[in-house]
Amino acid sequence: MEPLNNISLFRVRQEFPSEHIPDVGAAVRDALNGSGVAISRGAKVAVAVGSRGIAGLPAIVAAVIDWVRARGGLPFIVPAMGSHGGATAEGQIEVLHGYGITEAAVGAPVRSSMDVIRLPRGECPVDVYFDRLASEANATIILNRVKPHTSFRGTYESGLMKMMAVGLGKHRQALAIHALGVEGLRNVMPKVAGQVLRHGNVALGVAVVENAYDEPMAVRAIPAARIPEEEPALLDMARRNMPRLPLDQVDLLVVDEMGKNISGLGMDTNIIGRLKIRGQPEPDRPDIRVIVARDLTPETGGNAAGIGLADVVTRRLVDKIDYRATYENVLTTGFLERARIPIVAGTDREALAIAFRAAGMPLPSKARIIRIRNTLRLTELHMSGAAVDAIGGGAGVEVVGPVPALFYPDDTLCPFE
């Protein structure tokens, strides 16, 4: 095989629409003030926070806490997660702590339990559950980012409706919905959320939409009854402003890091064009022959859900896996292929060599190669000459200059910068 040293990469910069909110905390307070929702003095208010790495999350949560307390309410935080954090109360507290959500940082205690109560089922094909601690409050405020989901397309994907159903329903609700596969997420989840709205104590939802630079671009405080009608427009906004790879046909994608703070599956399936759900068709684009994942983020706490989306991983990544957290997360969803360990390479150089050998690619010097930090950060990339040529001077894409060196002497890829 042609030596990997023959690969030449170039630094490439992509530009996306950059509309954003400079002070997200102030935007949250303004949205809450205009929501028309009242909090009674002395009311206990549960603020539901999930396991996603939302930009400015501590400032957003602190703004909600301050707003509740300014009206005489008594706020506390509950983790709104299904199987994340190993499906344990302590593990879910640790997930929030990893995002900077502590009492010292946001001004309210974090209370966590996996216990749930049952709500009326109505016409839902599954039982409906609700976080016991949240149910004991006078009101619940849910906070989440709205974005395309990594497993399905529907009227509601990742956002407030899903948080009400799967997040506040905790592990039992996650198991019940995921047992129905994609059908459960697409069609049953909204019905469960509807029952929560009818019979739970949700007062309002705070929805955040991010731009392609992982920055908040829109904040909405939506009274509970209006969430079903207002969330789809926010999902459309998020989809229009997602980042994307500059090519649809890629021979090799190198992803420096994956993790739950990046995406629910470590790598966003909307970016890499892979679902790995048995019986579901794979996206038409992008079409990537081989994906190499190099490392886990510290924030993911060893949860490597989505590792099966890659073809080759490094020993560095595998040595950081918390198998209990990973398997609990993936077993809850039922999409087991996403937890399968790919081929493990000892070094970065070996990982790239395996990728070329296994996929029957062109010569490395002729291959379309893209290297990214993670699937959230796609404004700066490393690309091979063949990949740059394939772009053909596309709008919003600029070649900055050559990458000085590919590998360190220990066969580790040189830093991205």
C-alpha positions as CSV (number, residue, x, y, z in Angstrom):
1,M,0.0,0.0,0.0
2,E,1.1,3.5,-0.7
3,P,2.8,5.0,2.5
4,L,0.5,7.2,4.6
5,N,3.2,9.8,4.6
6,N,2.2,10.6,1.1
7,I,-1.1,12.0,2.3
8,S,-1.2,15.8,2.2
9,L,-4.0,17.6,4.1
10,F,-5.2,21.2,4.0
11,R,-6.8,23.3,6.6
12,V,-10.3,24.3,5.3
13,R,-12.7,26.7,6.9
14,Q,-16.5,26.5,6.3
15,E,-18.8,29.4,6.9
16,F,-22.4,29.0,8.0
17,P,-25.1,31.5,9.0
18,S,-23.8,32.9,12.3
19,E,-26.9,34.6,13.9
20,H,-26.6,34.0,17.6
21,I,-27.6,35.3,21.0
22,P,-24.6,37.0,22.8
23,D,-26.1,36.8,26.3
24,V,-28.2,33.6,26.6
25,G,-29.0,34.1,30.2
26,A,-30.6,37.5,29.5
27,A,-32.5,36.0,26.6
28,V,-33.9,33.3,28.8
29,R,-35.0,35.9,31.4
30,D,-36.7,38.0,28.7
31,A,-38.5,34.9,27.3
32,L,-39.7,33.9,30.7
33,N,-40.9,37.4,31.5
34,G,-42.9,37.4,28.3
35,S,-44.3,33.9,28.7
36,G,-47.4,34.8,30.6
37,V,-46.8,32.0,33.1
38,A,-47.1,32.8,36.8
39,I,-45.4,31.1,39.7
40,S,-47.1,31.3,43.1
41,R,-45.1,32.5,46.1
42,G,-43.9,29.5,48.0
43,A,-44.5,27.1,45.1
44,K,-42.0,24.2,44.8
45,V,-40.8,24.2,41.2
46,A,-38.9,21.4,39.6
47,V,-36.6,22.4,36.8
48,A,-35.9,19.5,34.5
49,V,-32.5,19.4,32.9
50,G,-31.3,16.7,30.5
51,S,-28.0,15.1,29.5
52,R,-27.2,17.1,26.3
53,G,-24.2,19.4,26.1
54,I,-26.2,22.6,25.4
55,A,-24.1,25.7,24.8
56,G,-24.2,28.0,27.9
57,L,-26.2,25.4,29.9
58,P,-25.2,26.7,33.4
59,A,-26.2,30.2,32.5
60,I,-29.5,29.1,31.0
61,V,-30.3,27.0,34.1
62,A,-29.3,29.8,36.5
63,A,-31.5,32.2,34.6
64,V,-34.5,29.9,35.1
65,I,-33.7,29.4,38.7
66,D,-33.3,33.2,39.3
67,W,-36.6,33.8,37.5
68,V,-38.5,31.3,39.7
69,R,-36.9,32.6,42.9
70,A,-37.7,36.2,42.0
71,R,-41.4,35.3,42.0
72,G,-41.2,33.7,45.4
73,G,-40.9,30.1,44.1
74,L,-38.7,27.4,45.6
75,P,-36.7,25.9,42.7
76,F,-34.8,22.6,42.6
77,I,-33.3,20.7,39.7
78,V,-34.2,17.2,38.6
79,P,-32.3,15.2,35.9
80,A,-34.6,14.5,33.0
81,M,-32.9,11.4,31.5
82,G,-34.0,7.9,30.7
83,S,-31.0,5.6,30.8
84,H,-28.2,8.1,30.9
85,G,-25.8,8.1,33.8
86,G,-26.1,4.3,34.0
87,A,-29.8,4.7,34.8
88,T,-29.0,5.5,38.4
89,A,-29.9,8.5,40.5
90,E,-26.2,9.1,41.4
91,G,-25.0,8.7,37.9
92,Q,-27.5,11.2,36.6
93,I,-26.3,13.8,39.2
94,E,-22.8,13.2,37.9
95,V,-23.9,13.8,34.4
96,L,-25.3,17.2,35.4
97,H,-22.2,18.0,37.4
98,G,-20.1,17.3,34.4
99,Y,-22.0,20.1,32.6
100,G,-21.5,22.5,35.5
101,I,-25.0,22.1,36.9
102,T,-24.3,22.2,40.6
103,E,-26.1,24.0,43.4
104,A,-23.1,26.4,43.8
105,A,-23.1,27.2,40.1
106,V,-26.8,27.7,39.4
107,G,-28.3,28.5,42.8
108,A,-30.6,25.5,43.4
109,P,-30.1,21.9,44.7
110,V,-30.0,18.9,42.4
111,R,-32.4,16.2,43.5
112,S,-32.3,12.9,41.7
113,S,-34.4,9.7,41.8
114,M,-35.3,7.0,39.4
115,D,-38.7,6.6,41.1
116,V,-41.8,7.4,39.0
117,I,-45.5,7.7,39.4
118,R,-48.1,6.5,36.9
119,L,-50.2,9.0,35.0
120,P,-53.5,8.1,33.2
121,R,-52.7,6.2,30.1
122,G,-55.5,7.3,27.9
123,E,-55.1,6.0,24.4
124,C,-51.4,5.4,24.7
125,P,-50.2,1.9,23.9
126,V,-47.8,2.0,26.8
127,D,-48.0,3.0,30.5
128,V,-47.2,6.7,31.2
129,Y,-44.7,7.6,33.9
130,F,-43.6,10.8,35.5
131,D,-40.6,11.6,37.8
132,R,-41.7,11.3,41.4
133,L,-39.7,14.2,42.7
134,A,-41.1,16.5,39.9
135,S,-44.6,15.2,40.6
136,E,-44.3,16.3,44.2
137,A,-43.6,19.9,43.2
138,N,-46.3,22.5,42.4
139,A,-45.0,23.0,38.9
140,T,-42.3,21.7,36.5
141,I,-40.3,23.7,34.0
142,I,-38.6,21.7,31.3
143,L,-35.5,22.9,29.5
144,N,-34.0,21.4,26.4
145,R,-32.4,22.0,23.0
146,V,-34.6,21.4,20.0
147,K,-32.8,19.6,17.1
148,P,-33.1,16.8,14.7
149,H,-32.9,13.4,16.3
150,T,-30.2,10.8,15.6
151,S,-32.6,7.9,15.1
152,F,-35.8,9.0,13.4
153,R,-37.6,11.8,11.5
154,G,-41.0,13.0,12.8
155,T,-43.0,16.0,13.8
156,Y,-41.3,16.0,17.2
157,E,-37.7,14.8,17.5
158,S,-35.2,16.0,20.2
159,G,-36.8,18.7,22.2
160,L,-39.5,19.5,24.8
161,M,-42.0,16.8,23.9
162,K,-39.3,14.1,24.0
163,M,-38.0,15.4,27.3
164,M,-41.5,15.2,28.8
165,A,-42.0,11.7,27.6
166,V,-38.6,9.9,27.9
167,G,-36.7,12.3,30.1
168,L,-39.3,12.9,32.9
169,G,-40.5,9.3,32.5
170,K,-37.1,8.2,33.5
171,H,-35.8,4.7,32.8
172,R,-39.2,2.9,32.9
173,Q,-40.6,5.2,30.2
174,A,-37.5,5.0,28.1
175,L,-37.7,1.2,28.2
176,A,-41.4,1.2,27.3
177,I,-41.0,3.6,24.3
178,H,-37.8,2.2,23.0
179,A,-39.2,-1.3,23.1
180,L,-41.3,-0.3,20.2
181,G,-38.3,0.8,18.1
182,V,-38.5,3.7,15.8
183,E,-42.3,3.5,15.8
184,G,-42.2,4.2,19.5
185,L,-40.1,7.3,19.1
186,R,-41.9,8.7,16.1
187,N,-45.5,8.0,17.0
188,V,-45.9,6.9,20.6
189,M,-43.6,9.4,22.3
190,P,-45.8,12.4,21.3
191,K,-48.8,10.6,22.7
192,V,-47.0,10.0,26.0
193,A,-46.0,13.6,26.1
194,G,-49.6,14.6,25.5
195,Q,-50.7,12.6,28.6
196,V,-48.0,14.3,30.6
197,L,-49.3,17.7,29.5
198,R,-52.9,16.7,30.4
199,H,-52.2,15.1,33.8
200,G,-48.8,16.2,34.9
201,N,-47.7,19.5,36.4
202,V,-45.6,20.9,33.5
203,A,-46.1,24.7,33.5
204,L,-43.8,25.7,30.6
205,G,-40.9,24.7,28.5
206,V,-37.7,26.6,27.7
207,A,-36.5,25.7,24.2
208,V,-33.1,26.5,22.8
209,V,-32.1,26.3,19.2
210,E,-28.4,26.4,18.2
211,N,-26.7,27.5,15.1
212,A,-24.0,25.6,13.2
213,Y,-21.3,27.1,15.5
214,D,-22.8,25.4,18.6
215,E,-24.1,28.8,19.8
216,P,-27.7,29.6,20.9
217,M,-29.6,31.4,18.2
218,A,-33.1,31.3,19.6
219,V,-34.7,30.9,23.0
220,R,-38.4,30.4,23.6
221,A,-40.4,30.1,26.8
222,I,-43.5,28.3,25.8
223,P,-46.6,27.7,28.1
224,A,-47.2,24.0,28.4
225,A,-50.4,23.9,26.4
226,R,-48.7,25.5,23.4
227,I,-45.6,23.3,23.3
228,P,-47.1,20.8,20.8
229,E,-48.0,23.5,18.3
230,E,-44.9,25.6,18.6
231,E,-42.1,23.0,18.8
232,P,-42.2,21.9,15.1
233,A,-41.3,25.4,13.9
234,L,-38.2,25.3,16.2
235,L,-37.3,21.9,14.8
236,D,-37.4,23.3,11.3
237,M,-35.2,26.2,12.3
238,A,-32.7,23.8,13.9
239,R,-32.6,21.6,10.8
240,R,-32.0,24.6,8.5
241,N,-29.1,25.8,10.6
242,M,-27.3,22.5,11.2
243,P,-23.7,22.3,10.1
244,R,-22.7,19.7,7.5
245,L,-19.7,18.2,5.8
246,P,-18.8,20.0,2.5
247,L,-18.9,16.7,0.6
248,D,-21.5,14.0,0.1
249,Q,-19.0,11.4,-1.1
250,V,-16.1,10.8,1.3
251,D,-13.6,7.9,1.4
252,L,-12.4,8.4,5.0
253,L,-13.8,10.5,7.8
254,V,-11.5,10.9,10.9
255,V,-13.4,12.0,14.0
256,D,-11.1,13.2,16.8
257,E,-13.6,12.8,19.6
258,M,-17.1,11.4,20.2
259,G,-19.3,11.6,23.3
260,K,-22.7,12.2,24.8
261,N,-22.0,15.9,25.2
262,I,-21.5,16.0,21.4
263,S,-24.6,13.9,20.5
264,G,-26.8,11.3,22.0
265,L,-24.8,8.8,19.9
266,G,-21.4,10.3,20.3
267,M,-21.4,11.3,16.7
268,D,-24.5,13.0,15.1
269,T,-26.0,10.6,12.6
270,N,-27.3,13.6,10.7
271,I,-23.7,14.6,10.0
272,I,-22.2,11.2,9.3
273,G,-25.1,9.7,7.4
274,R,-25.3,6.5,9.4
275,L,-28.2,5.2,11.6
276,K,-27.3,1.5,12.3
277,I,-30.9,0.6,13.1
278,R,-31.9,-2.8,11.9
279,G,-34.8,-2.5,9.4
280,Q,-34.4,1.2,8.9
281,P,-32.8,2.5,5.6
282,E,-29.6,4.4,5.9
283,P,-29.6,8.0,4.8
284,D,-28.7,8.7,1.2
285,R,-26.0,11.2,2.1
286,P,-23.4,11.7,3.0
287,D,-21.9,8.5,1.8
288,I,-18.8,7.8,3.9
289,R,-16.8,4.6,3.2
290,V,-14.9,4.4,6.5
291,I,-15.2,6.3,9.8
292,V,-12.3,6.3,12.3
293,A,-13.1,7.5,15.8
294,R,-10.0,8.5,17.8
295,D,-11.1,9.3,21.4
296,L,-13.9,9.8,23.9
297,T,-14.7,13.2,25.4
298,P,-14.1,13.6,29.2
299,E,-17.7,14.8,29.6
300,T,-19.2,11.6,28.3
301,G,-18.0,9.8,31.5
302,G,-17.0,6.7,29.5
303,N,-20.4,6.3,27.8
304,A,-19.5,5.2,24.3
305,A,-23.0,4.8,23.0
306,G,-22.7,5.1,19.2
307,I,-19.3,3.5,19.0
308,G,-20.8,1.0,16.5
309,L,-21.3,3.9,14.0
310,A,-17.5,3.9,13.4
311,D,-15.5,1.3,11.5
312,V,-12.2,1.6,13.3
313,V,-11.4,3.0,16.7
314,T,-8.2,3.4,18.7
315,R,-7.1,1.6,21.8
316,R,-7.0,5.1,23.4
317,L,-10.8,5.3,23.0
318,V,-11.6,1.7,24.0
319,D,-9.6,2.0,27.2
320,K,-11.9,4.8,28.4
321,I,-15.2,3.0,27.9
322,D,-17.5,2.5,30.9
323,Y,-19.2,-0.6,29.6
324,R,-22.0,-0.5,32.2
325,A,-23.1,3.0,31.2
326,T,-22.7,2.3,27.5
327,Y,-24.6,-1.0,27.5
328,E,-27.4,0.4,29.7
329,N,-27.9,3.3,27.4
330,V,-27.9,1.2,24.3
331,L,-29.9,-1.7,25.7
332,T,-32.6,0.7,26.7
333,T,-32.9,1.9,23.1
334,G,-32.9,-1.6,21.7
335,F,-30.5,-0.6,18.8
336,L,-27.7,-3.0,19.8
337,E,-25.6,-2.5,16.7
338,R,-24.7,1.0,17.9
339,A,-22.7,-0.6,20.8
340,R,-20.6,-3.1,18.8
341,I,-16.9,-2.5,19.1
342,P,-15.3,-1.8,15.7
343,I,-11.8,-2.9,14.8
344,V,-9.4,-1.6,17.4
345,A,-6.1,-0.1,16.3
346,G,-3.1,0.5,18.6
347,T,-2.2,3.9,17.1
348,D,-3.7,6.6,14.9
349,R,-1.3,5.6,12.1
350,E,-2.5,1.9,12.3
351,A,-6.1,3.1,12.4
352,L,-5.7,4.9,9.1
353,A,-3.8,2.0,7.6
354,I,-6.6,-0.4,8.5
355,A,-9.2,2.0,7.1
356,F,-7.5,2.1,3.7
357,R,-6.8,-1.6,3.6
358,A,-10.3,-2.7,4.7
359,A,-12.3,-0.5,2.4
360,G,-10.6,-1.0,-0.9
361,M,-10.1,2.8,-1.2
362,P,-8.1,4.6,-3.8
363,L,-4.4,5.3,-3.0
364,P,-4.2,7.4,0.1
365,S,-2.9,10.3,-2.0
366,K,-6.0,10.1,-4.2
367,A,-8.6,9.5,-1.5
368,R,-11.2,12.0,-0.3
369,I,-10.3,12.4,3.3
370,I,-11.9,14.7,5.9
371,R,-10.8,15.1,9.5
372,I,-13.0,16.8,12.1
373,R,-12.8,17.5,15.8
374,N,-16.3,16.2,16.4
375,T,-19.7,16.4,14.7
376,L,-20.6,19.6,16.4
377,R,-17.6,21.6,15.2
378,L,-17.5,21.6,11.4
379,T,-16.3,25.1,10.7
380,E,-12.6,24.0,10.6
381,L,-11.6,20.8,8.9
382,H,-8.6,19.0,7.5
383,M,-9.1,17.8,4.0
384,S,-7.0,15.9,1.4
385,G,-6.2,17.4,-1.9
386,A,-8.7,15.1,-3.6
387,A,-11.4,16.2,-1.2
388,V,-10.6,19.9,-1.8
389,D,-10.7,19.4,-5.5
390,A,-14.1,17.7,-5.3
391,I,-15.5,20.8,-3.6
392,G,-14.7,22.8,-6.6
393,G,-14.6,26.2,-4.9
394,G,-18.0,25.9,-3.3
395,A,-19.5,28.9,-1.6
396,G,-18.7,29.3,2.1
397,V,-15.6,27.1,1.9
398,E,-12.1,28.5,2.1
399,V,-8.7,26.6,1.9
400,V,-6.5,28.3,4.5
401,G,-3.3,26.4,3.9
402,P,-1.5,23.1,4.2
403,V,-1.3,21.0,7.4
404,P,2.4,21.0,8.3
405,A,2.7,17.4,9.5
406,L,0.3,14.5,9.8
407,F,1.9,12.2,12.5
408,Y,4.1,12.6,15.6
409,P,7.0,10.1,15.8
410,D,4.8,8.0,18.1
411,D,2.3,7.6,15.3
412,T,-0.3,9.9,16.9
413,L,-2.0,12.4,14.6
414,C,-0.7,15.9,15.2
415,P,-3.0,18.3,17.0
416,F,-5.9,19.7,15.0
417,E,-4.9,23.3,15.3
